[in-house]
Amino acid sequence: MDKEKIFEEHYKRSLIRAGTACCPGCGGPLFWRMALEALGPKTIIYGDGPCAYCAIRNILVPTLGIHFSFVADGATGIAAALAAKGRDDITVVSSAGDGATADISFNKVSAAAERNENIIQICIDNEAYMNTGIQKSGLTPFGAWTTTTPRGKETPKKRIPMILAQHRVPYVATVSVAYPADLKAKIAKAKGIRGFKYIHSVIPCPTGWRFDPAKSVEVVRLGVQTWAWPLYEVENGILRLTVKPKARPIEEYLMAQGRFRHLTKEEIELIQREVDEERHRLLEYDGKSIIH
């Protein structure tokens, strides 16, 4: 078999073409390559606009997309059409960025969760409106520089996974491209569960986070190791931490990114206290119900 044929067969199996329309170092294509390994070919993906959609353009399964304001709605319609045809062998995925998920269309995501629609809702979270000029979103973390928060965001990141878990949906999980086995296992589990499933992945963005594109995986790995981005799942209300690293100082994660380099010592100490408090809460609830 010649080299060209080998590459062609490889990309058919991986369900995503070579190359990308995304910025260098973007974690989006890496996420989708891993996710598709778990999802398989019998998948339909509904996605909103870029940045979340830039990687979807290269995916080799059926994809549809309209606009930010139709997050979850489009996938709900696809799932309803498949149900009407008696097709229960196809996984319907709804993909959206942080702005669409947490701000523009959160009401629609919440409504789909309330109805327990049979879809996997994925948040491709690069923590700002990167495609329109790096403006802050509801999922931009406290202290982060954006073009609309030049002195650092003054409010905390919305805890969307925990909010959706309180909808009593069957499955919610956080993932990271720095932990491929954990990511693929959670998506495979979501695929096998009927009802509304939510997967939230923080995606490294060298352009907006201001770091060397070669450091993408290293930076988001630090996010997990410092507990800035804890990895857990909530299945039928029971929380389980899936990665429990020994906590590294939050300063290591913050100072790896230009968007945090303006922070004062006091602000870093404040963020460390808040991360510590959240880590202790999660460890306390590990293996227990969080539904109230």
N, C-alpha and C positions, 0 to 999 in steps of 0.2 A: 504494500500500500504506500503510495507516495505521500510526501509531507503535507500537501494541500488537502488530501483526503483525510488524513489523520486529524488535522485541525478542524475540518468540517464535522467529522464525527464527534470530536470533543465538545464543540459548541452545541451540537444537537443534544448531547447528553446533559450538558450543564444548563441548558435552556436560556442562555444569554449570550449575545454576540460579543465578539472582542471589541475593544475600544469603548469610549464613553463620551457623552456630551457634557459631562460634569467637570468641575474644576479639578486640577491635579490634587491628589490627596483626599478627595471627597470619599467619605465612607459609604455613600449610597450604593455604588456598584458592588462593593464588597459585601454589603448587607444582602443585596438581592441574590448574589451568587450563592451565598450560604442558605438563604431562605428557600430558594427554588430547589435546592437539594432535598430539603425536607418536604416541600409542597408537592413536587412531582409535576408531570405534564398535564394532568387533569385539573387545571387551575385556570380561573378567569380573574384578572386583576382590574379593578376600577381605581384609577388614580387621579389626583387633582393636578394642579399646575406645578411648574418647577419651583423649588429645587427637587421636591419629592418625585417629580415625574421625569426628570432628566435621565435617570438610570432606567426607568421603565421602558423608555423608547427602544432599548436594546433587548428587551425580554422577548423570548420566542414562544410564549403562551399568549392567548387572546388578551388584549388590554383595551380598555376604554377609558376616556377621560373627558370631563366637561369643564368644571370650574371649581374653585375653592369652596363655593357656597353649596355644593352638592355632595360634600363628603358624607359617606354612609348612605345617603339617599340612592345614589346610583347603584351601589352594591345591593341594597335592599331590593330594588327593582329586578336586578339580575337574578337574585336568589328566588324571588317570587316567580319569575318566568320559568326557572329550572324546576321549581316545585310543581308548577302547573303541568309541566311536561313529564312529571314523574321521575326526574333525574336527581338522584341522591349520590351520584358518584363524582361530582365536580365540586371542588373547593372554591368558594367565592371570597376574594380578598379585597378589602378596601384600604387604600394607602393614602396617607395625607401627611403634610409637614406639620411642624409645631404650630404655626399660625393658624392653619386651617383647622387642626384638631382642637386646640385649646381656646381659640378666639372666634374666628369667623363662623365655624360650623359646629362649635361644641354642643349647641342645642340639638343638632341633628344626630351627632354621635350619641348623646345622652338618650335621645328618643329611641334610637335603634337598640341601645342597651336595655332600655325599659321594656321594649317589645320582645327582647331576647331574639333578635334576628339571627338567622343561621349564617353568620359571616365572621371572618377574621378581620378586625379593624387594626391596622398597623399605623403607628405614629413614627414617621421618619423625622426625628427631632434634632435639628442643628442649632436650636436655641436662639433663633432670630428669623426675621423675614429676609433671608439672605438674597433671594432672587430679585428683590426690589430695592436693595441698597443697604442691607444690614440694619434694619430698624428693629427695635425690641419687640418681642412678643410676650404673651403670658407665660411662656416657658423659658424665657431668658432668665438666667439665675441672678440672684442678688449681687450687686457690685460690678456686673459685666459692662464693659464699654460697648455701646452700639452708636450708630449715627444719631439716634434720637435720645440716647442717654450718655452723652459725652463724658459726664463725670461719674458714670456707673449707675446701673439700675438701682432704684431705691426700694423696690418691692421684691418679695421672694418668688421663686418659681412655683407655679401651680402644681399641686400633687395630683395630676390627672389619673395615674394608675389607681391611687387610693380612692379618688372620687368615683371612678367607674366600678371599683370593687364594691362600693356601697350600693350600687344598683342591683346587687345580688346576681350578677351574671356568673356563668359557670367557670370562667377562666380569665385571669389577668396576669401578665408577666412583664418584667423588665429584662432587656437583653443588651448585649454589647458586642460589637464586631471583634473586640479583643478577646472574647471568650467563645470561639466558634462552636464547641461541643454543647455548651449551655444554650446558645442561641438556637441551634438546630433541634435540640431535644425539646425545647419549649414550643417551637413552631410545629414540630411533628405531633406533640401532645395536643395542641390547639386544633390541628387538622382532624384529630380523631374524636373531638367533642362536639356534640350538637348544641347549637345556640350561639349566643354572642361571645366572642373571644377577643381580648384586647392585648396586643403586643406593643410595648413602647421601647424604642431603641434610640439612644442618644448617638447621633452621627457626627463624627469629627468634621469640622469645616475649617481648613487652614486659612481660607480667605477671610472669614468673619471672626475666627478665634485668634488669628494672627500667630501662626507658628509654621515652621518648616513642613511642607507637605510630606516629606519622608518620615515625619514623626507621628502621623495620624494614629496608628494603632497604639503606639507608646503612650500618647496623651490620653486616649480613652481608657487604656488599661490603668493609668494612674487614677482616673476618675473612680474606678471600681476599688482600687487598693486603698484609696483615701476615704472611701465611703461617700464621696460626693455623688456617686451614682450606684447605689446598692442594687444587687441582683437578687430578685425574689420572684415567687409566683404566689398567686392567691387562687386556690382551687376549691370551689364550693365554699368560699368564705374562710378557708384555712390558709394562713400565711406560712410560707416556707422559704427561708433564705437558702439560695442554691449555691452561693459563693460567700464564704465568711473569712475574708483575709484579715491578717493582723493589720490594724489601722496604721497607715503612714500619715505624716503631717499633711494637712490640707494645703499648706503653702507650696508643697512640691507640685501639686496639680495646678494651682493658680498661677504660679510663676513660670510654668511651661507655656503659658499663653499670653500674648500681648494684650488681650482684652482685659486682663486683671492686673497688669503691672503698675497701674496708678494707685492701687489700694494701699492704704496706710497700715501700719503694724496693728493698730487698734481694730481696723476693719477685718483684717485677716484673723485676728483673735476672735472676733464676733462670729465670723463664718465657721471657725473651728468649733466653737461652743455649740452652734446650731447643728453642725454635722454630728458631733458627739451625742447630743441629745437624741437626734433621729436614730443613730446607730443603736443606742441603748433601748429605745422604743421598739425597734425592729427585733432586736435580740430577745426582748421580753415577750413579744408576741410570736416568736418563731415556733411553729407547730400548733398555734392556737387560732381560734376564730377572731377575725377583726370586724365582723358584721355586727352592728349595734341597732 
